[in-house]
Amino acid sequence: MRRDPGPEANVGTWLAAHADARGDHPALVVEASGERISYAELEARVNRAAAALSALGVVAGDRVALALPSEPLYLELYFASALLGAILIPLNTRLTAAELGFQIEDSEPRLVVREGAIEIPYRSGTHQLAPDELRARMPGRAERPAAAPGGESPQAILYTSGTTGRPKGAVLPHRKTYWNSRNAERYFELVGDDVVVVPIPLFHSFGLKILSVPALFAGATAVLVDRFDPIGLADCIARERATLLGAVPVMYERMLAAGLEPAKLETLRFAFSAGAALGVETIERYARLGIRLKQGYGQTETSILCCLDAADALRKAGSVGRPVAFGEVRIADENGRDVPRGTRGEIVVRGPIVMTGYWRRPEETEQSRIDGWHRTGDLGVMDDEGIITLVGRLKELYISGGENVYPAEVERVLGQHPQVAEVAVVGVPDETWGEAGRAYVVAASAELDASALLAWAGRRLARYKLPREVVVVAELPRTASGKVQKHALLARS
């Protein structure tokens, strides 16, 4: 049985218990190469990485930034940095040099470890190393270092995806990582014999904090998939006899479109989706294949907030589920007071799963809180069963002819049309109504007719909620986690 490290422990110490108790058990598998790393080997690598970081002058409070693919070194440095009390910063490798430069200037890391093809702007005081250069500095063997304090000490800074503007660094303490891992362990029913396939980049909270780290917390095996290929992913699941897959909706859809063979997924206990809502048709098709789909909702600042069980996937389609066990979630009005069940309000959360604050942004940290509760900026409704449905973003709300319009509500209706694959709605200036909706639609078939779509939606939505325009696009701009970038759509307006 796993020894619980407790919320005050340094995250970097987690691997030692597994290395001592079942050192030969696989901790990591690299899908591309087939490399398999046991818990004993992973812990030894972490100790060597910690020695190298220390020799480079990294001390408690320093930042260590990573611009790497999903490979073992990523997690070695994740745990090594934690042991030293350093703060890990995952950098999104899909960003431009200018975007990465902003995060480097904002966080001022002591060290950046990056792949050679990734351009990181120079900053005085920040040392840059390629993976091979860092490995060359690692000793052949290293003892377990004395761990720095855990608890509320900062362990990582994850930058928000910037769906509404410039990203902010969410400071996540060791304690939060523990409670988030407990939530994931409970919801995923994780045990040491599980095999978790991770096709989400490790620079993203989903791939790192929701899949990989909880898997290692539980003593399970994490399979790192650096490049998503729908057929290759199914082959990987079959080859590794995986028990859990975590992916974003577009990945599940592309696996179906590629002609998924059900037999390749037969070892999965269930699959998990997050980042956006799953379409009803997708849920139904996987159900016919015998695959249970669970869904989750969260933020960089909080990780998992709500989970929707597979049994409720169709009955409560479009919902994000019930609040997690370790954390409090409720629906509040603009003054922070509870609203009645079935009434729209802002989703607020408190407890050990919430970030410490935004890095060097005290005013924005203060603005994100109300009476000790973190304001998500998401609007939701909680029903009599305690299940929450997202109905929009506070900042996405637009006013058309004096009426409030919530894009998520309109998107949910348009997304039910059989010829609509994906949809995003934004408010744009309108001479008559002040603002009006514009729907960006990815067609599911060539037969999609914009006028017919609006007529169909007009039977399901109030007139003021109907978009004034439908724009058919090949794809929607998304973040690495699968969230639609509304600000990019507004820039087209």
C-alpha positions in Angstrom: 0.0 0.0 0.0 1.3 3.5 -0.9 2.7 5.5 2.0 1.0 8.9 2.0 3.6 11.6 2.1 1.1 14.2 3.5 0.5 17.8 2.4 3.6 19.2 4.2 6.1 17.0 2.4 8.3 18.3 -0.4 7.0 17.0 -3.7 10.6 16.0 -4.6 10.5 13.3 -1.9 7.6 11.4 -3.3 9.6 9.1 -5.5 11.8 7.8 -2.7 9.0 5.7 -1.1 8.2 4.0 -4.4 11.9 3.5 -5.2 12.4 1.8 -1.8 9.2 -0.2 -1.8 9.0 -1.4 -5.5 12.0 0.0 -7.2 11.7 -2.3 -10.3 8.2 -1.1 -11.1 8.1 1.0 -14.3 7.6 4.7 -13.5 8.0 6.1 -17.1 7.7 4.7 -20.6 8.7 6.7 -23.6 6.3 6.0 -26.4 8.6 7.1 -29.3 11.7 5.0 -28.2 10.2 2.3 -26.0 12.6 3.3 -23.2 11.4 2.1 -19.8 12.5 3.7 -16.5 11.9 2.1 -13.2 11.2 4.0 -10.0 14.6 3.2 -8.6 16.2 4.5 -11.8 14.0 7.6 -11.9 14.9 8.5 -8.4 18.6 8.0 -9.1 18.3 10.3 -12.1 16.4 12.9 -10.0 19.2 12.9 -7.4 21.8 13.3 -10.1 19.8 16.2 -11.7 19.6 17.8 -8.3 23.3 17.6 -7.9 23.8 19.2 -11.3 21.4 22.0 -10.6 23.1 22.7 -7.2 26.5 22.8 -8.9 25.1 25.4 -11.3 24.2 27.6 -8.3 20.5 26.9 -8.2 19.2 27.4 -4.6 15.8 27.6 -2.9 13.6 30.3 -4.5 15.4 30.3 -7.8 13.4 29.6 -10.9 14.2 26.8 -13.3 12.5 27.0 -16.7 12.0 24.1 -19.1 11.4 24.3 -22.8 11.5 20.6 -23.6 9.4 18.0 -25.3 7.6 15.3 -23.2 10.6 13.3 -22.2 12.0 11.8 -18.9 14.4 14.7 -18.3 11.3 16.9 -17.9 10.1 15.0 -14.9 13.6 14.4 -13.5 14.0 18.2 -13.4 10.5 18.7 -12.0 11.3 16.6 -8.9 14.9 17.7 -8.7 14.0 21.4 -8.6 11.4 20.7 -5.9 14.0 18.9 -3.7 16.2 22.0 -3.8 13.3 24.4 -3.1 13.6 25.9 -6.6 10.5 26.8 -8.6 9.8 25.0 -11.8 8.5 27.0 -14.8 7.1 24.9 -17.7 7.4 26.9 -20.9 5.0 26.4 -23.8 7.2 25.3 -26.6 4.6 26.3 -29.2 5.0 30.0 -28.3 7.0 32.5 -30.4 10.3 33.8 -29.2 8.6 37.1 -28.2 6.0 35.3 -26.2 8.6 33.2 -24.4 10.7 36.3 -23.9 7.9 37.9 -21.9 7.7 34.9 -19.6 11.5 34.8 -19.2 11.6 38.5 -18.3 8.6 38.1 -16.0 9.9 35.1 -14.0 13.7 35.8 -14.2 14.8 32.2 -14.0 18.3 31.2 -12.9 18.4 28.5 -15.5 16.6 27.6 -18.8 16.9 24.0 -20.1 15.8 24.0 -23.7 15.9 22.0 -26.9 18.2 23.6 -29.5 15.4 24.3 -32.0 13.5 26.4 -29.5 14.5 30.0 -29.5 14.7 31.6 -26.1 15.7 35.3 -26.0 18.8 36.1 -24.0 18.5 37.6 -20.6 21.3 38.7 -18.4 21.5 36.5 -15.3 19.7 33.5 -16.9 21.9 30.6 -17.9 20.7 28.5 -20.9 21.6 24.9 -21.4 20.7 22.2 -23.9 19.7 18.8 -22.4 23.0 17.2 -23.4 24.9 20.0 -21.8 23.0 19.5 -18.5 23.5 15.8 -18.6 27.2 16.2 -19.0 27.2 18.1 -15.7 25.4 15.3 -13.8 27.6 13.1 -11.6 27.6 9.3 -12.2 25.9 8.9 -8.9 24.4 11.1 -6.2 23.0 10.7 -2.8 19.5 11.8 -1.9 19.8 15.5 -1.1 18.2 16.9 2.0 14.8 18.2 0.9 13.9 21.9 1.2 10.6 22.7 3.0 7.4 21.8 1.3 3.9 22.9 2.4 3.2 26.4 1.3 6.6 26.9 -0.3 6.3 27.7 -4.0 6.9 24.6 -6.1 6.0 25.7 -9.7 4.8 28.7 -11.7 2.4 27.8 -14.5 1.5 30.6 -16.9 -2.1 30.9 -17.8 -3.0 30.1 -21.4 -3.8 33.7 -22.2 -7.2 33.0 -23.8 -8.2 36.5 -22.8 -4.9 38.4 -23.1 -1.3 38.3 -21.7 -0.6 35.3 -19.5 0.0 35.5 -15.8 2.1 33.2 -13.7 0.1 31.2 -11.2 2.3 30.3 -8.2 1.5 26.7 -7.0 2.8 25.5 -3.6 3.9 22.0 -2.7 0.7 21.6 -0.7 -1.5 22.3 -3.7 0.3 19.7 -5.8 -0.3 17.2 -3.1 -4.1 17.9 -2.8 -4.5 18.0 -6.6 -2.8 14.7 -6.8 -5.1 13.3 -4.2 -8.1 14.6 -6.1 -6.8 12.9 -9.3 -6.0 9.7 -7.5 -9.5 9.6 -6.1 -11.3 10.5 -9.3 -9.2 8.3 -11.5 -9.2 5.5 -8.9 -5.4 5.3 -9.4 -3.5 2.4 -8.1 0.1 1.3 -8.5 -0.7 -1.1 -11.4 -2.3 1.5 -13.6 -0.7 2.6 -16.8 -1.6 6.2 -17.7 -1.1 7.4 -21.3 -0.1 11.1 -21.5 -0.5 12.6 -25.0 -0.8 16.1 -23.6 2.4 18.2 -23.5 4.1 18.4 -20.1 4.3 22.1 -20.3 0.5 22.1 -19.8 -1.2 21.7 -16.5 -3.3 18.8 -17.9 -0.3 16.8 -19.0 1.8 17.6 -16.0 -0.4 18.2 -12.9 -3.5 16.1 -13.8 -1.9 13.1 -15.5 1.8 12.6 -15.1 2.5 13.8 -11.5 -0.6 12.1 -10.0 0.4 8.9 -11.7 3.8 9.0 -10.1 2.3 10.1 -6.8 0.2 6.8 -6.9 3.2 4.7 -8.0 1.6 4.0 -11.4 3.3 4.1 -14.8 3.1 7.2 -17.0 3.5 6.7 -20.8 4.9 9.9 -22.4 3.7 10.6 -25.9 5.4 13.6 -27.4 3.6 13.8 -30.7 -0.1 13.0 -31.2 -1.0 10.7 -33.9 -4.5 9.1 -33.7 -3.5 5.7 -35.0 -0.2 5.7 -33.2 -1.9 6.6 -29.9 -4.3 3.7 -30.2 -1.4 1.4 -31.0 0.4 2.7 -27.9 -2.6 2.0 -25.7 -2.8 -1.6 -27.0 1.0 -2.2 -26.7 1.3 -0.8 -23.2 -2.0 -2.3 -22.0 -2.9 1.1 -20.7 -5.7 1.5 -18.2 -6.3 5.3 -18.4 -6.1 7.8 -21.2 -6.3 11.5 -20.8 -6.8 13.7 -23.8 -8.7 16.8 -25.1 -11.9 16.5 -27.2 -10.3 17.1 -30.5 -7.9 14.1 -29.9 -10.9 11.8 -29.2 -12.6 13.1 -32.4 -9.6 12.6 -34.6 -9.2 9.0 -33.3 -12.7 8.3 -34.4 -12.2 9.9 -37.7 -9.0 7.8 -38.3 -11.0 4.6 -38.0 -10.4 3.6 -34.4 -10.2 -0.1 -33.8 -12.1 -0.9 -30.5 -9.9 -3.9 -29.7 -6.9 -1.5 -29.2 -8.7 0.2 -26.3 -10.0 -2.9 -24.5 -7.6 -2.5 -21.6 -8.8 1.0 -20.7 -10.8 1.3 -17.5 -12.0 4.6 -18.8 -10.8 7.7 -20.7 -10.7 11.2 -19.4 -11.3 14.4 -21.3 -10.8 18.1 -20.3 -10.0 21.4 -21.9 -13.4 21.8 -23.5 -16.8 20.1 -23.6 -17.2 16.8 -25.3 -19.9 16.6 -28.0 -22.8 14.3 -27.5 -22.1 12.4 -30.7 -18.5 11.8 -29.5 -19.7 10.5 -26.2 -22.2 8.2 -27.9 -19.7 6.8 -30.4 -17.2 5.9 -27.6 -20.0 4.4 -25.6 -20.9 2.1 -28.5 -17.2 1.1 -28.5 -17.5 0.2 -24.9 -15.3 3.1 -23.7 -16.5 5.1 -20.6 -15.6 8.8 -20.9 -15.2 10.9 -17.8 -14.8 14.6 -18.0 -13.2 17.3 -15.9 -13.1 21.1 -15.5 -10.4 23.2 -14.0 -8.0 26.1 -14.4 -4.3 26.6 -14.2 -4.8 28.4 -10.9 -6.7 25.4 -9.4 -6.2 22.3 -11.5 -9.2 20.0 -11.2 -12.3 21.6 -9.8 -15.2 19.4 -11.0 -15.5 15.9 -12.4 -18.4 14.4 -14.4 -18.7 10.6 -14.1 -19.1 8.5 -17.2 -22.5 7.4 -15.9 -23.7 11.0 -16.2 -22.0 11.8 -19.5 -25.1 11.6 -21.7 -27.7 12.4 -19.1 -25.8 15.6 -18.2 -24.2 16.3 -21.5 -22.6 19.8 -21.5 -22.1 19.7 -17.7 -18.7 19.6 -16.0 -19.8 17.5 -13.0 -19.6 17.8 -9.3 -17.0 19.6 -7.2 -13.9 17.6 -6.2 -13.5 16.2 -2.7 -10.5 18.3 -1.6 -11.7 21.8 -2.3 -14.9 23.9 -2.0 -16.7 25.1 -5.1 -19.9 27.1 -5.2 -21.9 29.6 -7.4 -21.9 33.2 -6.2 -23.3 36.6 -7.2 -21.2 39.7 -7.9 -20.9 40.3 -4.1 -19.7 36.8 -3.3 -23.1 35.6 -1.9 -24.6 32.2 -2.8 -27.2 32.1 -5.5 -30.1 29.7 -5.5 -29.7 26.3 -7.3 -30.5 26.7 -11.0 -29.4 30.4 -11.0 -26.5 31.7 -13.0 -23.5 33.0 -11.1 -19.7 33.0 -11.0 -17.9 29.8 -10.0 -15.7 30.4 -7.0 -13.4 28.1 -5.1 -11.3 27.9 -2.0 -9.2 25.4 -0.2 -5.7 23.8 -0.6 -6.2 23.3 -4.4 -6.0 27.1 -5.1 -2.8 28.9 -6.2 -0.9 31.1 -3.8 -1.4 34.0 -6.2 -0.1 35.5 -9.4 3.7 35.9 -9.7 4.6 39.5 -8.8 1.1 40.7 -9.5 -0.4 41.6 -6.0 -3.2 43.7 -7.5 -4.4 41.1 -9.9 -4.1 38.5 -7.2 -6.4 40.6 -5.0 -8.8 41.1 -7.9 -9.1 37.4 -8.3 -10.4 36.9 -4.8 -13.6 37.7 -3.0 -13.9 37.1 0.8 -11.2 34.4 0.6 -12.6 32.6 -2.4 -10.8 32.5 -5.8 -12.9 33.9 -8.6 -12.6 31.7 -11.7 -14.2 34.2 -14.1 -16.4 31.3 -15.3 -20.2 31.6 -15.1 -22.1 28.4 -14.1 -25.3 27.0 -12.8 -25.5 24.2 -10.2 -28.5 21.9 -10.3 -30.3 20.1 -7.5 -27.9 17.2 -7.9 -24.9 19.4 -7.3 -23.8 19.2 -10.9 -22.4 22.3 -12.5 -22.9 23.5 -16.1 -20.7 26.2 -17.5 -22.7 29.0 -19.2 -19.9 31.4 -20.2 -17.1 33.7 -19.1 -17.7 36.9 -17.3 -15.4 38.8 -19.7 -17.0 37.1 -22.8 -20.5 38.2 -21.9 -21.7 40.8 -24.4 -24.8 43.0 -24.4 -27.1 43.0 -27.4 -29.9 45.5 -27.4 -29.7 45.8 -23.7 -29.8 42.0 -23.1 -27.0 39.9 -21.7 -25.8 37.2 -24.0 -23.6 34.4 -22.8 -21.6 32.8 -25.7 -21.4 29.4 -24.1 -25.2 29.1 -24.1 -25.3 29.9 -27.8 -22.4 27.6 -28.6 -24.1 24.7 -26.8 -27.2 25.1 -29.0 -25.4 25.6 -32.3 -23.1 22.6 -31.4 -26.1 20.3 -31.3 -26.7 20.8 -35.0 -25.6 17.7 -36.9 -23.7 19.7 -39.5 -21.6 21.6 -36.9 -18.4 20.1 -35.8 -17.2 23.0 -33.6 -18.4 26.5 -32.8 -17.2 29.6 -31.0 -19.3 32.7 -30.5 -18.0 36.2 -29.8 -19.6 39.6 -29.4 -18.7 42.2 -32.0 -19.7 45.9 -32.4 -23.1 46.4 -34.1 -24.5 49.8 -35.2 -28.1 48.8 -34.3 -27.7 46.6 -31.2 -24.5 47.9 -29.7 -23.1 44.4 -29.9 -24.1 41.3 -31.8 -23.0 37.7 -31.9 -20.7 36.3 -34.6 -20.4 32.5 -34.7 -17.3 30.9 -36.1 -18.2 27.4 -37.2 -16.2 24.4 -38.3 -18.6 22.5 -40.6 -19.1 18.7 -40.1 -20.2 18.4 -43.8 -20.1 20.4 -47.0 -23.9 20.8 -46.8 -23.8 23.3 -43.9 -25.9 26.3 -44.8 -25.5 29.4 -42.6 -29.0 30.7 -43.1 -30.5 27.3 -42.4 -28.4 26.9 -39.3 -29.6 30.3 -37.9 -33.2 29.3 -38.7 -32.7 26.1 -36.9 -31.2 27.9 -33.9 -34.0 30.4 -33.9 -36.4 27.7 -32.8 -34.2 27.1 -29.8 -32.9 30.5 -28.8 -34.4 33.9 -28.0 -34.0 36.2 -30.9 -31.6 38.5 -29.2 -29.3 35.5 -28.5 -29.1 34.6 -32.2 -25.8 35.4 -33.9 -26.1 38.0 -36.6 -23.4 36.3 -38.7 -22.0 32.8 -39.2 -18.4 32.5 -40.5 -17.3 29.0 -41.6 -13.7 28.3 -40.9 -11.4 25.3 -41.3 -10.4 25.3 -37.7 -10.7 27.3 -34.5 -7.6 28.8 -32.9 -6.8 26.9 -29.7 -4.3 26.8 -26.9 -2.3 23.7 -26.2 -5.0 22.5 -23.8 -7.6 22.7 -26.5 -9.3 25.9 -25.3 -10.5 28.2 -28.0 -8.6 31.5 -28.1 -11.5 34.0 -28.2 -9.1 36.9 -28.3 -7.7 35.6 -31.6 -11.2 35.4 -33.1 -11.9 39.0 -31.9 -8.7 40.1 -33.6 -10.2 39.0 -36.9 -13.3 41.2 -36.3 
